[in-house]
Amino acid sequence: MENQRDPSGKTPGQGPLLSLINKIKALVKTIFSSSFKIGLVYFAAGLVPALIIGWLFFPALLYSKQTQPMNFNHALHMDPEIVSEIQGDTETERCLYCHSFRNDGTFTGIPEIGVCSECHKDDDFPLGESEEEELLINEYVTNKREIPWLSYSRQPDCVYFSHIAHIELGKLECTTCHGNRGKNQVLPAYEKNRISGYSRNIWGKKISGLKKDTWDSMKMDDCAACHKEKGHEENNACFTCHK
């Protein structure tokens, strides 16, 4: 008879391949069953709002905003018609007048109060008439006290970044990584990561990695992409930046 089974219970001619096909069909049928569809709808209904809420509110919980001890008007200092003491033909050169390199090539970062004193040392005729400059003179220049700036770019101790290699050798503009800071009249809020203790700016503010400008995301893959574009993929080795 055609449907006669052998002692093992299998229909004659039913091999491993046919058995596997039948199992796959049964699995597909189960996946697309009405109960599974209902469960998938409930899953999506919970997941999508959770992602939206997390995307919008998690950064607000993760970062605490702090104000700087005083304001600094970058746009004013970058204008050669207003502050002629700061020398430089290009924006980068004017940046480097205050944020300079030491003789050994290391980067000074935030300028010390002595740099400010070069222009604001006269108590009777300080440059400008703003409240910030009055605070600068009375609290810091006169007392030779350093301003407790909150650094937007302080890296972890295990990270080494050479500014001179990127500016002098790589010919990068300061705006490539720091954005149009030279046009700011007011310092942005300092956003501190509550977990790591570092500034949000050192990784960029777009956690998605999608960016319009180069400074929107400053993760390792962004550095690697730039090295590749410039023909220096050898600098993508871990030990180049992590000492």
C-alpha positions in Angstrom: 0.0 0.0 0.0 1.1 3.5 -0.7 0.9 4.9 2.8 2.2 1.8 4.5 4.8 2.7 7.2 7.8 0.8 8.1 8.4 -0.4 11.6 10.2 2.9 12.5 7.0 4.8 11.9 8.2 6.7 8.9 6.5 6.9 5.6 8.6 5.1 2.9 10.7 7.6 1.0 10.7 10.2 3.8 14.4 11.1 4.2 16.2 13.6 6.5 15.8 16.4 4.0 12.1 16.1 3.8 11.8 15.9 7.5 13.8 19.1 7.8 11.6 20.9 5.3 8.5 19.9 7.3 10.0 21.2 10.5 10.8 24.5 8.8 7.2 24.8 7.5 5.9 24.1 11.0 8.2 26.8 12.5 7.1 29.4 9.9 3.4 28.6 10.6 4.0 29.1 14.3 5.9 32.4 13.8 3.1 33.8 11.7 0.3 32.5 14.0 -2.1 35.1 15.4 -0.8 34.7 18.9 2.7 35.5 17.8 1.6 38.6 15.9 -0.3 39.8 18.9 2.9 39.3 21.0 5.0 41.2 18.5 2.6 44.1 18.5 2.8 44.3 22.3 6.6 44.1 22.1 6.8 46.9 19.6 4.3 49.0 21.6 6.6 48.8 24.6 10.0 49.0 22.8 9.4 52.0 20.6 8.2 54.4 23.3 11.1 53.2 25.6 13.6 54.0 22.9 12.2 57.4 22.3 12.0 58.3 26.0 15.6 56.9 26.5 16.9 58.8 23.5 15.4 62.1 24.7 15.7 61.9 28.5 18.7 59.6 29.2 21.3 62.3 28.2 19.5 64.7 30.6 19.9 62.2 33.4 23.5 61.2 32.5 24.9 64.7 32.2 24.9 67.5 34.8 25.2 71.1 33.5 27.6 73.5 35.2 28.5 77.1 34.4 32.0 78.4 34.1 33.4 80.7 36.8 33.2 83.6 34.4 32.3 84.2 30.8 34.9 84.5 28.0 34.0 86.2 24.7 35.9 84.4 22.0 34.4 86.4 19.2 35.7 89.7 20.7 39.2 88.3 21.2 39.3 86.9 17.6 38.5 90.3 16.1 41.9 92.0 15.2 40.2 95.4 15.0 39.1 95.2 18.7 42.0 93.2 20.2 45.1 93.9 18.2 47.4 92.5 20.8 46.4 89.0 19.8 48.4 88.4 16.7 47.8 86.0 13.7 46.7 86.3 10.1 44.4 83.3 10.3 41.8 82.1 12.8 44.0 79.2 13.8 47.0 81.4 14.3 45.0 83.7 16.6 43.8 80.6 18.5 47.4 79.5 19.0 48.4 82.9 20.4 46.7 82.0 23.7 46.4 78.3 23.3 50.0 77.8 22.4 52.7 75.1 22.2 55.6 74.9 24.7 59.1 74.6 23.5 59.0 70.8 23.7 55.9 70.7 21.5 53.4 70.0 24.3 50.1 71.9 24.3 49.4 74.4 27.0 45.6 74.0 26.6 43.7 76.6 28.7 46.0 79.7 29.0 47.2 80.6 32.5 46.4 83.9 34.1 49.8 85.3 33.1 48.7 85.2 29.4 45.6 87.2 30.3 47.7 89.6 32.3 49.7 90.6 29.2 46.7 92.6 28.0 44.8 93.1 31.2 47.7 94.1 33.5 46.8 97.8 33.9 44.3 98.2 36.7 43.4 101.8 35.6 43.0 101.0 31.9 42.0 97.4 31.4 40.8 96.5 28.0 37.0 96.5 27.8 34.3 97.7 30.2 32.3 94.5 30.8 31.5 92.9 34.2 33.5 89.8 33.2 36.7 91.9 32.7 36.1 93.7 36.0 35.9 90.2 37.6 39.0 89.1 35.7 41.0 92.1 37.0 39.8 92.1 40.6 39.6 88.4 41.3 42.3 86.9 39.2 44.8 89.2 37.5 45.4 91.4 40.6 45.7 88.4 42.9 47.6 86.4 40.4 45.1 83.6 40.9 44.3 81.0 38.2 40.8 80.9 36.9 39.2 77.5 37.8 38.0 76.8 34.3 36.1 73.6 33.6 37.9 71.9 30.7 35.7 70.8 27.8 38.5 68.7 26.3 40.2 67.0 29.2 41.0 63.5 28.2 41.3 60.4 30.5 44.8 59.8 31.8 45.2 56.7 29.6 44.7 58.8 26.4 47.5 60.7 24.6 46.6 63.3 22.0 49.2 65.4 20.3 47.9 68.8 19.2 51.1 69.7 17.4 51.0 66.6 15.3 47.5 67.5 14.0 48.0 71.2 13.6 51.6 71.5 12.4 52.0 68.2 10.6 48.4 67.4 9.7 47.6 71.0 8.9 44.2 70.7 10.5 42.3 73.8 11.5 41.2 74.2 15.2 37.6 74.3 14.0 37.8 70.7 12.6 37.6 69.3 16.1 36.4 72.2 18.3 33.8 73.8 16.0 33.3 77.5 15.5 34.3 78.3 19.1 36.0 81.5 17.9 32.6 83.0 17.0 31.0 82.4 20.4 30.3 85.4 22.6 29.1 83.3 25.5 30.7 80.1 26.8 28.5 77.0 26.5 27.4 75.1 29.6 29.9 72.5 30.8 28.2 69.1 30.7 29.8 66.5 33.0 29.2 62.8 32.7 27.8 61.7 36.0 29.4 58.2 35.6 32.9 59.0 34.1 33.3 62.5 35.4 34.5 63.7 32.0 33.1 66.4 29.7 30.5 65.4 27.1 32.5 67.3 24.4 35.4 64.8 24.3 33.1 62.3 22.6 30.8 64.6 20.8 27.1 65.3 21.6 25.5 63.0 19.0 25.5 59.6 20.5 24.0 58.2 17.3 27.3 58.9 15.5 25.3 60.6 12.8 26.8 64.0 12.3 26.5 67.1 10.2 29.8 68.7 11.2 33.1 67.0 12.1 33.0 68.0 15.7 29.5 66.5 16.3 31.1 63.1 17.0 34.6 62.6 18.3 34.7 58.9 18.8 37.6 56.5 17.9 36.0 55.5 14.6 35.8 59.2 13.6 39.6 59.5 14.3 40.2 56.3 12.3 38.1 57.5 9.4 40.1 60.8 9.2 43.4 58.9 9.5 42.3 56.7 6.6 41.3 59.7 4.5 44.6 61.4 5.1 46.6 58.3 4.3 47.8 57.6 7.8 46.1 54.4 8.7 49.2 53.3 10.7 48.0 55.8 13.4 44.9 53.7 14.1 47.0 51.3 16.2 45.7 51.2 19.8 49.0 52.1 21.4 49.2 55.3 19.3 46.6 57.0 21.5 46.4 54.7 24.5 49.7 54.8 26.3 
